[in-house]
Amino acid sequence: MTIEAIADSIKTLAVLAGIIVISYSGFMLMTNTDPLQRGQWKDIILAVVIGLCIVFLAPLLASTLSGGSYCG
């Protein structure tokens, strides 16, 4: 197993977990009436989106800083 295969597996798992968390958070956001808890669910959705952005941009940033090439 190569490092690229491991990175792709981690990305796939991150996307699947992100979809599940965003779906559940969206459901809780729509069905909850407490404004404080709605704010917390919005923060969770934002954190998941930021986390997924980091997962997909990390290889690009690492290859840019190291001067190498990344084909993933």
N, CA, C, O and CB atoms as a CASP TS submission, in Angstrom:
PFRMAT TS
TARGET T0000
AUTHOR 0000-0000-0000
METHOD Language model
MODEL 1
PARENT N/A
ATOM      1  N   MET     1       0.845  -1.183   0.000  1.00  0.00           N
ATOM      2  CA  MET     1       0.000   0.000   0.000  1.00  0.00           C
ATOM      3  C   MET     1       0.887   1.241   0.000  1.00  0.00           C
ATOM      4  O   MET     1       1.796   1.374   0.819  1.00  0.00           O
ATOM      5  CB  MET     1      -0.959   0.001   1.222  1.00  0.00           C
ATOM      6  N   THR     2       0.607   2.131  -0.920  1.00  0.00           N
ATOM      7  CA  THR     2       1.417   3.333  -1.030  1.00  0.00           C
ATOM      8  C   THR     2       0.834   4.447  -0.163  1.00  0.00           C
ATOM      9  O   THR     2      -0.283   4.350   0.344  1.00  0.00           O
ATOM     10  CB  THR     2       1.513   3.787  -2.495  1.00  0.00           C
ATOM     11  N   ILE     3       1.613   5.484  -0.012  1.00  0.00           N
ATOM     12  CA  ILE     3       1.157   6.624   0.779  1.00  0.00           C
ATOM     13  C   ILE     3      -0.031   7.301   0.101  1.00  0.00           C
ATOM     14  O   ILE     3      -0.933   7.790   0.782  1.00  0.00           O
ATOM     15  CB  ILE     3       2.303   7.633   0.986  1.00  0.00           C
ATOM     16  N   GLU     4      -0.044   7.335  -1.222  1.00  0.00           N
ATOM     17  CA  GLU     4      -1.154   7.943  -1.946  1.00  0.00           C
ATOM     18  C   GLU     4      -2.451   7.174  -1.705  1.00  0.00           C
ATOM     19  O   GLU     4      -3.517   7.772  -1.562  1.00  0.00           O
ATOM     20  CB  GLU     4      -0.845   8.001  -3.444  1.00  0.00           C
ATOM     21  N   ALA     5      -2.351   5.843  -1.662  1.00  0.00           N
ATOM     22  CA  ALA     5      -3.534   5.017  -1.405  1.00  0.00           C
ATOM     23  C   ALA     5      -4.061   5.250   0.006  1.00  0.00           C
ATOM     24  O   ALA     5      -5.271   5.305   0.227  1.00  0.00           O
ATOM     25  CB  ALA     5      -3.207   3.529  -1.609  1.00  0.00           C
ATOM     26  N   ILE     6      -3.147   5.383   0.951  1.00  0.00           N
ATOM     27  CA  ILE     6      -3.558   5.654   2.329  1.00  0.00           C
ATOM     28  C   ILE     6      -4.204   7.030   2.426  1.00  0.00           C
ATOM     29  O   ILE     6      -5.213   7.193   3.113  1.00  0.00           O
ATOM     30  CB  ILE     6      -2.354   5.559   3.287  1.00  0.00           C
ATOM     31  N   ALA     7      -3.636   8.015   1.750  1.00  0.00           N
ATOM     32  CA  ALA     7      -4.203   9.366   1.764  1.00  0.00           C
ATOM     33  C   ALA     7      -5.586   9.380   1.127  1.00  0.00           C
ATOM     34  O   ALA     7      -6.491  10.053   1.622  1.00  0.00           O
ATOM     35  CB  ALA     7      -3.276  10.347   1.032  1.00  0.00           C
ATOM     36  N   ASP     8      -5.753   8.650   0.043  1.00  0.00           N
ATOM     37  CA  ASP     8      -7.070   8.582  -0.592  1.00  0.00           C
ATOM     38  C   ASP     8      -8.094   7.897   0.309  1.00  0.00           C
ATOM     39  O   ASP     8      -9.257   8.297   0.341  1.00  0.00           O
ATOM     40  CB  ASP     8      -6.974   7.844  -1.924  1.00  0.00           C
ATOM     41  N   SER     9      -7.669   6.871   1.035  1.00  0.00           N
ATOM     42  CA  SER     9      -8.575   6.195   1.965  1.00  0.00           C
ATOM     43  C   SER     9      -9.004   7.130   3.096  1.00  0.00           C
ATOM     44  O   SER     9     -10.169   7.150   3.494  1.00  0.00           O
ATOM     45  CB  SER     9      -7.905   4.940   2.545  1.00  0.00           C
ATOM     46  N   ILE    10      -8.053   7.895   3.600  1.00  0.00           N
ATOM     47  CA  ILE    10      -8.374   8.846   4.667  1.00  0.00           C
ATOM     48  C   ILE    10      -9.323   9.920   4.155  1.00  0.00           C
ATOM     49  O   ILE    10     -10.249  10.315   4.864  1.00  0.00           O
ATOM     50  CB  ILE    10      -7.090   9.491   5.224  1.00  0.00           C
ATOM     51  N   LYS    11      -9.105  10.395   2.940  1.00  0.00           N
ATOM     52  CA  LYS    11     -10.009  11.390   2.361  1.00  0.00           C
ATOM     53  C   LYS    11     -11.413  10.833   2.210  1.00  0.00           C
ATOM     54  O   LYS    11     -12.393  11.518   2.502  1.00  0.00           O
ATOM     55  CB  LYS    11      -9.488  11.862   1.007  1.00  0.00           C
ATOM     56  N   THR    12     -11.511   9.588   1.752  1.00  0.00           N
ATOM     57  CA  THR    12     -12.819   8.965   1.579  1.00  0.00           C
ATOM     58  C   THR    12     -13.542   8.837   2.911  1.00  0.00           C
ATOM     59  O   THR    12     -14.730   9.142   3.009  1.00  0.00           O
ATOM     60  CB  THR    12     -12.675   7.592   0.925  1.00  0.00           C
ATOM     61  N   LEU    13     -12.829   8.388   3.932  1.00  0.00           N
ATOM     62  CA  LEU    13     -13.439   8.277   5.255  1.00  0.00           C
ATOM     63  C   LEU    13     -13.849   9.640   5.811  1.00  0.00           C
ATOM     64  O   LEU    13     -14.894   9.764   6.451  1.00  0.00           O
ATOM     65  CB  LEU    13     -12.476   7.596   6.216  1.00  0.00           C
ATOM     66  N   ALA    14     -13.029  10.658   5.568  1.00  0.00           N
ATOM     67  CA  ALA    14     -13.351  12.006   6.042  1.00  0.00           C
ATOM     68  C   ALA    14     -14.598  12.541   5.364  1.00  0.00           C
ATOM     69  O   ALA    14     -15.437  13.174   6.005  1.00  0.00           O
ATOM     70  CB  ALA    14     -12.179  12.955   5.798  1.00  0.00           C
ATOM     71  N   VAL    15     -14.722  12.287   4.063  1.00  0.00           N
ATOM     72  CA  VAL    15     -15.907  12.760   3.343  1.00  0.00           C
ATOM     73  C   VAL    15     -17.155  12.032   3.829  1.00  0.00           C
ATOM     74  O   VAL    15     -18.193  12.659   4.040  1.00  0.00           O
ATOM     75  CB  VAL    15     -15.733  12.563   1.824  1.00  0.00           C
ATOM     76  N   LEU    16     -17.067  10.729   4.006  1.00  0.00           N
ATOM     77  CA  LEU    16     -18.223   9.976   4.495  1.00  0.00           C
ATOM     78  C   LEU    16     -18.644  10.428   5.896  1.00  0.00           C
ATOM     79  O   LEU    16     -19.830  10.623   6.162  1.00  0.00           O
ATOM     80  CB  LEU    16     -17.908   8.479   4.504  1.00  0.00           C
ATOM     81  N   ALA    17     -17.671  10.593   6.781  1.00  0.00           N
ATOM     82  CA  ALA    17     -17.980  11.066   8.134  1.00  0.00           C
ATOM     83  C   ALA    17     -18.540  12.481   8.091  1.00  0.00           C
ATOM     84  O   ALA    17     -19.468  12.804   8.831  1.00  0.00           O
ATOM     85  CB  ALA    17     -16.724  11.020   9.026  1.00  0.00           C
ATOM     86  N   GLY    18     -17.979  13.331   7.224  1.00  0.00           N
ATOM     87  CA  GLY    18     -18.469  14.703   7.093  1.00  0.00           C
ATOM     88  C   GLY    18     -19.904  14.754   6.611  1.00  0.00           C
ATOM     89  O   GLY    18     -20.700  15.552   7.107  1.00  0.00           O
ATOM     90  N   ILE    19     -20.247  13.900   5.636  1.00  0.00           N
ATOM     91  CA  ILE    19     -21.618  13.864   5.132  1.00  0.00           C
ATOM     92  C   ILE    19     -22.583  13.435   6.226  1.00  0.00           C
ATOM     93  O   ILE    19     -23.667  14.003   6.362  1.00  0.00           O
ATOM     94  CB  ILE    19     -21.726  12.919   3.932  1.00  0.00           C
ATOM     95  N   ILE    20     -22.194  12.439   7.000  1.00  0.00           N
ATOM     96  CA  ILE    20     -23.060  11.965   8.083  1.00  0.00           C
ATOM     97  C   ILE    20     -23.254  13.060   9.136  1.00  0.00           C
ATOM     98  O   ILE    20     -24.376  13.307   9.578  1.00  0.00           O
ATOM     99  CB  ILE    20     -22.465  10.695   8.735  1.00  0.00           C
ATOM    100  N   VAL    21     -22.166  13.710   9.534  1.00  0.00           N
ATOM    101  CA  VAL    21     -22.254  14.742  10.576  1.00  0.00           C
ATOM    102  C   VAL    21     -23.040  15.953  10.075  1.00  0.00           C
ATOM    103  O   VAL    21     -23.854  16.504  10.816  1.00  0.00           O
ATOM    104  CB  VAL    21     -20.842  15.176  11.029  1.00  0.00           C
ATOM    105  N   ILE    22     -22.812  16.372   8.840  1.00  0.00           N
ATOM    106  CA  ILE    22     -23.552  17.519   8.308  1.00  0.00           C
ATOM    107  C   ILE    22     -25.031  17.185   8.172  1.00  0.00           C
ATOM    108  O   ILE    22     -25.879  18.034   8.448  1.00  0.00           O
ATOM    109  CB  ILE    22     -22.978  17.949   6.946  1.00  0.00           C
ATOM    110  N   SER    23     -25.355  15.973   7.756  1.00  0.00           N
ATOM    111  CA  SER    23     -26.760  15.583   7.638  1.00  0.00           C
ATOM    112  C   SER    23     -27.453  15.591   8.995  1.00  0.00           C
ATOM    113  O   SER    23     -28.549  16.133   9.138  1.00  0.00           O
ATOM    114  CB  SER    23     -26.876  14.197   7.002  1.00  0.00           C
ATOM    115  N   TYR    24     -26.809  14.991   9.985  1.00  0.00           N
ATOM    116  CA  TYR    24     -27.403  14.964  11.324  1.00  0.00           C
ATOM    117  C   TYR    24     -27.504  16.371  11.912  1.00  0.00           C
ATOM    118  O   TYR    24     -28.509  16.716  12.532  1.00  0.00           O
ATOM    119  CB  TYR    24     -26.579  14.063  12.255  1.00  0.00           C
ATOM    120  N   SER    25     -26.472  17.173  11.718  1.00  0.00           N
ATOM    121  CA  SER    25     -26.494  18.539  12.243  1.00  0.00           C
ATOM    122  C   SER    25     -27.571  19.370  11.560  1.00  0.00           C
ATOM    123  O   SER    25     -28.245  20.172  12.206  1.00  0.00           O
ATOM    124  CB  SER    25     -25.126  19.203  12.063  1.00  0.00           C
ATOM    125  N   GLY    26     -27.734  19.178  10.251  1.00  0.00           N
ATOM    126  CA  GLY    26     -28.788  19.885   9.539  1.00  0.00           C
ATOM    127  C   GLY    26     -30.168  19.489  10.026  1.00  0.00           C
ATOM    128  O   GLY    26     -31.050  20.337  10.161  1.00  0.00           O
ATOM    129  N   PHE    27     -30.358  18.202  10.289  1.00  0.00           N
ATOM    130  CA  PHE    27     -31.637  17.740  10.837  1.00  0.00           C
ATOM    131  C   PHE    27     -31.894  18.351  12.205  1.00  0.00           C
ATOM    132  O   PHE    27     -32.996  18.824  12.479  1.00  0.00           O
ATOM    133  CB  PHE    27     -31.662  16.210  10.933  1.00  0.00           C
ATOM    134  N   MET    28     -30.878  18.342  13.065  1.00  0.00           N
ATOM    135  CA  MET    28     -31.036  18.917  14.402  1.00  0.00           C
ATOM    136  C   MET    28     -31.243  20.428  14.334  1.00  0.00           C
ATOM    137  O   MET    28     -31.973  20.993  15.148  1.00  0.00           O
ATOM    138  CB  MET    28     -29.815  18.594  15.267  1.00  0.00           C
ATOM    139  N   LEU    29     -30.615  21.068  13.385  1.00  0.00           N
ATOM    140  CA  LEU    29     -30.762  22.507  13.212  1.00  0.00           C
ATOM    141  C   LEU    29     -32.189  22.857  12.796  1.00  0.00           C
ATOM    142  O   LEU    29     -32.751  23.844  13.271  1.00  0.00           O
ATOM    143  CB  LEU    29     -29.760  23.026  12.172  1.00  0.00           C
ATOM    144  N   MET    30     -32.769  22.059  11.918  1.00  0.00           N
ATOM    145  CA  MET    30     -34.123  22.348  11.440  1.00  0.00           C
ATOM    146  C   MET    30     -35.201  21.995  12.454  1.00  0.00           C
ATOM    147  O   MET    30     -36.254  22.633  12.474  1.00  0.00           O
ATOM    148  CB  MET    30     -34.381  21.602  10.160  1.00  0.00           C
ATOM    149  N   THR    31     -34.963  20.994  13.296  1.00  0.00           N
ATOM    150  CA  THR    31     -36.005  20.548  14.215  1.00  0.00           C
ATOM    151  C   THR    31     -35.884  21.157  15.611  1.00  0.00           C
ATOM    152  O   THR    31     -36.802  21.011  16.418  1.00  0.00           O
ATOM    153  CB  THR    31     -35.974  19.054  14.321  1.00  0.00           C
ATOM    154  N   ASN    32     -34.795  21.823  15.911  1.00  0.00           N
ATOM    155  CA  ASN    32     -34.582  22.368  17.245  1.00  0.00           C
ATOM    156  C   ASN    32     -35.144  23.783  17.332  1.00  0.00           C
ATOM    157  O   ASN    32     -35.022  24.566  16.390  1.00  0.00           O
ATOM    158  CB  ASN    32     -33.084  22.360  17.601  1.00  0.00           C
ATOM    159  N   THR    33     -35.765  24.109  18.477  1.00  0.00           N
ATOM    160  CA  THR    33     -36.340  25.440  18.652  1.00  0.00           C
ATOM    161  C   THR    33     -35.520  26.327  19.583  1.00  0.00           C
ATOM    162  O   THR    33     -35.752  27.534  19.643  1.00  0.00           O
ATOM    163  CB  THR    33     -37.742  25.321  19.181  1.00  0.00           C
ATOM    164  N   ASP    34     -34.574  25.754  20.302  1.00  0.00           N
ATOM    165  CA  ASP    34     -33.747  26.533  21.222  1.00  0.00           C
ATOM    166  C   ASP    34     -32.664  27.278  20.438  1.00  0.00           C
ATOM    167  O   ASP    34     -31.849  26.645  19.768  1.00  0.00           O
ATOM    168  CB  ASP    34     -33.108  25.613  22.301  1.00  0.00           C
ATOM    169  N   PRO    35     -32.641  28.618  20.513  1.00  0.00           N
ATOM    170  CA  PRO    35     -31.656  29.385  19.738  1.00  0.00           C
ATOM    171  C   PRO    35     -30.201  29.070  20.115  1.00  0.00           C
ATOM    172  O   PRO    35     -29.326  29.107  19.251  1.00  0.00           O
ATOM    173  CB  PRO    35     -31.910  30.865  19.924  1.00  0.00           C
ATOM    174  N   LEU    36     -29.932  28.766  21.373  1.00  0.00           N
ATOM    175  CA  LEU    36     -28.572  28.456  21.799  1.00  0.00           C
ATOM    176  C   LEU    36     -28.085  27.154  21.152  1.00  0.00           C
ATOM    177  O   LEU    36     -26.964  27.081  20.648  1.00  0.00           O
ATOM    178  CB  LEU    36     -28.501  28.350  23.334  1.00  0.00           C
ATOM    179  N   GLN    37     -28.934  26.142  21.174  1.00  0.00           N
ATOM    180  CA  GLN    37     -28.552  24.871  20.566  1.00  0.00           C
ATOM    181  C   GLN    37     -28.470  24.981  19.045  1.00  0.00           C
ATOM    182  O   GLN    37     -27.642  24.315  18.425  1.00  0.00           O
ATOM    183  CB  GLN    37     -29.545  23.779  20.957  1.00  0.00           C
ATOM    184  N   ARG    38     -29.313  25.806  18.441  1.00  0.00           N
ATOM    185  CA  ARG    38     -29.229  26.015  16.989  1.00  0.00           C
ATOM    186  C   ARG    38     -27.876  26.630  16.622  1.00  0.00           C
ATOM    187  O   ARG    38     -27.276  26.267  15.611  1.00  0.00           O
ATOM    188  CB  ARG    38     -30.389  26.927  16.497  1.00  0.00           C
ATOM    189  N   GLY    39     -27.407  27.556  17.444  1.00  0.00           N
ATOM    190  CA  GLY    39     -26.094  28.150  17.210  1.00  0.00           C
ATOM    191  C   GLY    39     -24.980  27.126  17.321  1.00  0.00           C
ATOM    192  O   GLY    39     -24.008  27.178  16.568  1.00  0.00           O
ATOM    193  N   GLN    40     -25.116  26.194  18.260  1.00  0.00           N
ATOM    194  CA  GLN    40     -24.112  25.148  18.410  1.00  0.00           C
ATOM    195  C   GLN    40     -24.090  24.215  17.199  1.00  0.00           C
ATOM    196  O   GLN    40     -23.016  23.804  16.758  1.00  0.00           O
ATOM    197  CB  GLN    40     -24.373  24.348  19.683  1.00  0.00           C
ATOM    198  N   TRP    41     -25.250  23.879  16.664  1.00  0.00           N
ATOM    199  CA  TRP    41     -25.306  23.013  15.484  1.00  0.00           C
ATOM    200  C   TRP    41     -24.741  23.724  14.261  1.00  0.00           C
ATOM    201  O   TRP    41     -24.101  23.094  13.419  1.00  0.00           O
ATOM    202  CB  TRP    41     -26.750  22.566  15.213  1.00  0.00           C
ATOM    203  N   LYS    42     -24.969  25.027  14.156  1.00  0.00           N
ATOM    204  CA  LYS    42     -24.376  25.795  13.060  1.00  0.00           C
ATOM    205  C   LYS    42     -22.852  25.784  13.161  1.00  0.00           C
ATOM    206  O   LYS    42     -22.153  25.665  12.154  1.00  0.00           O
ATOM    207  CB  LYS    42     -24.903  27.246  13.067  1.00  0.00           C
ATOM    208  N   ASP    43     -22.349  25.910  14.380  1.00  0.00           N
ATOM    209  CA  ASP    43     -20.903  25.862  14.588  1.00  0.00           C
ATOM    210  C   ASP    43     -20.323  24.498  14.209  1.00  0.00           C
ATOM    211  O   ASP    43     -19.217  24.420  13.674  1.00  0.00           O
ATOM    212  CB  ASP    43     -20.571  26.184  16.044  1.00  0.00           C
ATOM    213  N   ILE    44     -21.066  23.427  14.485  1.00  0.00           N
ATOM    214  CA  ILE    44     -20.610  22.085  14.125  1.00  0.00           C
ATOM    215  C   ILE    44     -20.526  21.946  12.610  1.00  0.00           C
ATOM    216  O   ILE    44     -19.557  21.394  12.089  1.00  0.00           O
ATOM    217  CB  ILE    44     -21.552  21.012  14.711  1.00  0.00           C
ATOM    218  N   ILE    45     -21.538  22.442  11.901  1.00  0.00           N
ATOM    219  CA  ILE    45     -21.525  22.374  10.440  1.00  0.00           C
ATOM    220  C   ILE    45     -20.334  23.156   9.888  1.00  0.00           C
ATOM    221  O   ILE    45     -19.637  22.679   8.993  1.00  0.00           O
ATOM    222  CB  ILE    45     -22.850  22.922   9.855  1.00  0.00           C
ATOM    223  N   LEU    46     -20.104  24.340  10.413  1.00  0.00           N
ATOM    224  CA  LEU    46     -18.976  25.150   9.963  1.00  0.00           C
ATOM    225  C   LEU    46     -17.644  24.445  10.234  1.00  0.00           C
ATOM    226  O   LEU    46     -16.744  24.478   9.394  1.00  0.00           O
ATOM    227  CB  LEU    46     -18.997  26.518  10.655  1.00  0.00           C
ATOM    228  N   ALA    47     -17.517  23.811  11.395  1.00  0.00           N
ATOM    229  CA  ALA    47     -16.284  23.102  11.741  1.00  0.00           C
ATOM    230  C   ALA    47     -16.042  21.924  10.798  1.00  0.00           C
ATOM    231  O   ALA    47     -14.901  21.663  10.415  1.00  0.00           O
ATOM    232  CB  ALA    47     -16.342  22.611  13.191  1.00  0.00           C
ATOM    233  N   VAL    48     -17.100  21.217  10.425  1.00  0.00           N
ATOM    234  CA  VAL    48     -16.941  20.083   9.505  1.00  0.00           C
ATOM    235  C   VAL    48     -16.498  20.574   8.129  1.00  0.00           C
ATOM    236  O   VAL    48     -15.620  19.973   7.509  1.00  0.00           O
ATOM    237  CB  VAL    48     -18.263  19.283   9.388  1.00  0.00           C
ATOM    238  N   VAL    49     -17.093  21.650   7.654  1.00  0.00           N
ATOM    239  CA  VAL    49     -16.709  22.187   6.341  1.00  0.00           C
ATOM    240  C   VAL    49     -15.254  22.651   6.361  1.00  0.00           C
ATOM    241  O   VAL    49     -14.510  22.391   5.416  1.00  0.00           O
ATOM    242  CB  VAL    49     -17.639  23.359   5.936  1.00  0.00           C
ATOM    243  N   ILE    50     -14.847  23.327   7.417  1.00  0.00           N
ATOM    244  CA  ILE    50     -13.458  23.773   7.528  1.00  0.00           C
ATOM    245  C   ILE    50     -12.519  22.563   7.605  1.00  0.00           C
ATOM    246  O   ILE    50     -11.454  22.566   6.988  1.00  0.00           O
ATOM    247  CB  ILE    50     -13.275  24.681   8.773  1.00  0.00           C
ATOM    248  N   GLY    51     -12.905  21.547   8.348  1.00  0.00           N
ATOM    249  CA  GLY    51     -12.087  20.337   8.452  1.00  0.00           C
ATOM    250  C   GLY    51     -11.919  19.639   7.119  1.00  0.00           C
ATOM    251  O   GLY    51     -10.825  19.175   6.799  1.00  0.00           O
ATOM    252  N   LEU    52     -12.985  19.557   6.333  1.00  0.00           N
ATOM    253  CA  LEU    52     -12.883  18.936   5.015  1.00  0.00           C
ATOM    254  C   LEU    52     -12.005  19.764   4.083  1.00  0.00           C
ATOM    255  O   LEU    52     -11.259  19.211   3.274  1.00  0.00           O
ATOM    256  CB  LEU    52     -14.272  18.755   4.403  1.00  0.00           C
ATOM    257  N   CYS    53     -12.091  21.073   4.194  1.00  0.00           N
ATOM    258  CA  CYS    53     -11.209  21.931   3.390  1.00  0.00           C
ATOM    259  C   CYS    53      -9.747  21.691   3.751  1.00  0.00           C
ATOM    260  O   CYS    53      -8.887  21.645   2.872  1.00  0.00           O
ATOM    261  CB  CYS    53     -11.568  23.418   3.592  1.00  0.00           C
ATOM    262  N   ILE    54      -9.469  21.541   5.023  1.00  0.00           N
ATOM    263  CA  ILE    54      -8.093  21.278   5.465  1.00  0.00           C
ATOM    264  C   ILE    54      -7.606  19.933   4.941  1.00  0.00           C
ATOM    265  O   ILE    54      -6.464  19.808   4.501  1.00  0.00           O
ATOM    266  CB  ILE    54      -8.001  21.310   7.003  1.00  0.00           C
ATOM    267  N   VAL    55      -8.481  18.921   4.990  1.00  0.00           N
ATOM    268  CA  VAL    55      -8.099  17.586   4.510  1.00  0.00           C
ATOM    269  C   VAL    55      -7.727  17.625   3.034  1.00  0.00           C
ATOM    270  O   VAL    55      -6.769  16.972   2.620  1.00  0.00           O
ATOM    271  CB  VAL    55      -9.242  16.581   4.737  1.00  0.00           C
ATOM    272  N   PHE    56      -8.477  18.387   2.234  1.00  0.00           N
ATOM    273  CA  PHE    56      -8.211  18.406   0.800  1.00  0.00           C
ATOM    274  C   PHE    56      -7.115  19.386   0.403  1.00  0.00           C
ATOM    275  O   PHE    56      -6.489  19.208  -0.643  1.00  0.00           O
ATOM    276  CB  PHE    56      -9.466  18.741   0.061  1.00  0.00           C
ATOM    277  N   LEU    57      -6.868  20.406   1.201  1.00  0.00           N
ATOM    278  CA  LEU    57      -5.827  21.369   0.859  1.00  0.00           C
ATOM    279  C   LEU    57      -4.466  21.041   1.465  1.00  0.00           C
ATOM    280  O   LEU    57      -3.458  21.594   1.024  1.00  0.00           O
ATOM    281  CB  LEU    57      -6.246  22.731   1.299  1.00  0.00           C
ATOM    282  N   ALA    58      -4.405  20.171   2.450  1.00  0.00           N
ATOM    283  CA  ALA    58      -3.140  19.840   3.105  1.00  0.00           C
ATOM    284  C   ALA    58      -2.106  19.246   2.143  1.00  0.00           C
ATOM    285  O   ALA    58      -0.947  19.660   2.186  1.00  0.00           O
ATOM    286  CB  ALA    58      -3.392  18.869   4.236  1.00  0.00           C
ATOM    287  N   PRO    59      -2.474  18.294   1.277  1.00  0.00           N
ATOM    288  CA  PRO    59      -1.447  17.766   0.350  1.00  0.00           C
ATOM    289  C   PRO    59      -0.930  18.830  -0.617  1.00  0.00           C
ATOM    290  O   PRO    59       0.257  18.859  -0.940  1.00  0.00           O
ATOM    291  CB  PRO    59      -2.015  16.592  -0.449  1.00  0.00           C
ATOM    292  N   LEU    60      -1.813  19.689  -1.069  1.00  0.00           N
ATOM    293  CA  LEU    60      -1.395  20.755  -1.975  1.00  0.00           C
ATOM    294  C   LEU    60      -0.447  21.718  -1.275  1.00  0.00           C
ATOM    295  O   LEU    60       0.571  22.116  -1.841  1.00  0.00           O
ATOM    296  CB  LEU    60      -2.614  21.511  -2.514  1.00  0.00           C
ATOM    297  N   LEU    61      -0.774  22.084  -0.068  1.00  0.00           N
ATOM    298  CA  LEU    61       0.090  22.983   0.697  1.00  0.00           C
ATOM    299  C   LEU    61       1.429  22.328   1.007  1.00  0.00           C
ATOM    300  O   LEU    61       2.473  22.973   0.917  1.00  0.00           O
ATOM    301  CB  LEU    61      -0.598  23.407   1.996  1.00  0.00           C
ATOM    302  N   ALA    62       1.404  21.053   1.371  1.00  0.00           N
ATOM    303  CA  ALA    62       2.649  20.346   1.690  1.00  0.00           C
ATOM    304  C   ALA    62       3.553  20.229   0.464  1.00  0.00           C
ATOM    305  O   ALA    62       4.768  20.395   0.568  1.00  0.00           O
ATOM    306  CB  ALA    62       2.341  18.951   2.246  1.00  0.00           C
ATOM    307  N   SER    63       2.968  19.947  -0.680  1.00  0.00           N
ATOM    308  CA  SER    63       3.790  19.822  -1.881  1.00  0.00           C
ATOM    309  C   SER    63       4.311  21.181  -2.328  1.00  0.00           C
ATOM    310  O   SER    63       5.418  21.270  -2.857  1.00  0.00           O
ATOM    311  CB  SER    63       2.993  19.168  -3.011  1.00  0.00           C
ATOM    312  N   THR    64       3.542  22.229  -2.127  1.00  0.00           N
ATOM    313  CA  THR    64       4.003  23.564  -2.491  1.00  0.00           C
ATOM    314  C   THR    64       5.175  23.982  -1.605  1.00  0.00           C
ATOM    315  O   THR    64       6.160  24.538  -2.091  1.00  0.00           O
ATOM    316  CB  THR    64       2.852  24.582  -2.376  1.00  0.00           C
ATOM    317  N   LEU    65       5.066  23.715  -0.322  1.00  0.00           N
ATOM    318  CA  LEU    65       6.131  24.118   0.598  1.00  0.00           C
ATOM    319  C   LEU    65       7.387  23.261   0.445  1.00  0.00           C
ATOM    320  O   LEU    65       8.498  23.738   0.677  1.00  0.00           O
ATOM    321  CB  LEU    65       5.632  24.042   2.030  1.00  0.00           C
ATOM    322  N   SER    66       7.213  21.992   0.054  1.00  0.00           N
ATOM    323  CA  SER    66       8.374  21.125  -0.073  1.00  0.00           C
ATOM    324  C   SER    66       8.999  21.173  -1.467  1.00  0.00           C
ATOM    325  O   SER    66      10.102  20.664  -1.668  1.00  0.00           O
ATOM    326  CB  SER    66       7.988  19.711   0.260  1.00  0.00           C
ATOM    327  N   GLY    67       8.310  21.773  -2.418  1.00  0.00           N
ATOM    328  CA  GLY    67       8.852  21.870  -3.770  1.00  0.00           C
ATOM    329  C   GLY    67       8.624  20.650  -4.605  1.00  0.00           C
ATOM    330  O   GLY    67       9.117  20.575  -5.730  1.00  0.00           O
ATOM    331  N   GLY    68       7.879  19.674  -4.086  1.00  0.00           N
ATOM    332  CA  GLY    68       7.610  18.447  -4.833  1.00  0.00           C
ATOM    333  C   GLY    68       6.319  18.568  -5.629  1.00  0.00           C
ATOM    334  O   GLY    68       5.723  19.640  -5.737  1.00  0.00           O
ATOM    335  N   SER    69       5.912  17.444  -6.176  1.00  0.00           N
ATOM    336  CA  SER    69       4.651  17.414  -6.919  1.00  0.00           C
ATOM    337  C   SER    69       3.747  16.389  -6.295  1.00  0.00           C
ATOM    338  O   SER    69       4.202  15.343  -5.833  1.00  0.00           O
ATOM    339  CB  SER    69       4.878  17.101  -8.416  1.00  0.00           C
ATOM    340  N   TYR    70       2.461  16.687  -6.280  1.00  0.00           N
ATOM    341  CA  TYR    70       1.471  15.782  -5.719  1.00  0.00           C
ATOM    342  C   TYR    70       0.436  15.513  -6.786  1.00  0.00           C
ATOM    343  O   TYR    70      -0.140  16.447  -7.345  1.00  0.00           O
ATOM    344  CB  TYR    70       0.818  16.368  -4.432  1.00  0.00           C
ATOM    345  N   CYS    71       0.198  14.272  -7.071  1.00  0.00           N
ATOM    346  CA  CYS    71      -0.747  13.909  -8.120  1.00  0.00           C
ATOM    347  C   CYS    71      -1.968  13.238  -7.509  1.00  0.00           C
ATOM    348  O   CYS    71      -2.354  12.156  -7.950  1.00  0.00           O
ATOM    349  CB  CYS    71      -0.085  12.982  -9.157  1.00  0.00           C
ATOM    350  N   GLY    72      -2.589  13.858  -6.498  1.00  0.00           N
ATOM    351  CA  GLY    72      -3.709  13.207  -5.848  1.00  0.00           C
ATOM    352  C   GLY    72      -4.919  13.947  -5.878  1.00  0.00           C
ATOM    353  O   GLY    72      -5.936  13.490  -5.355  1.00  0.00           O
TER
END
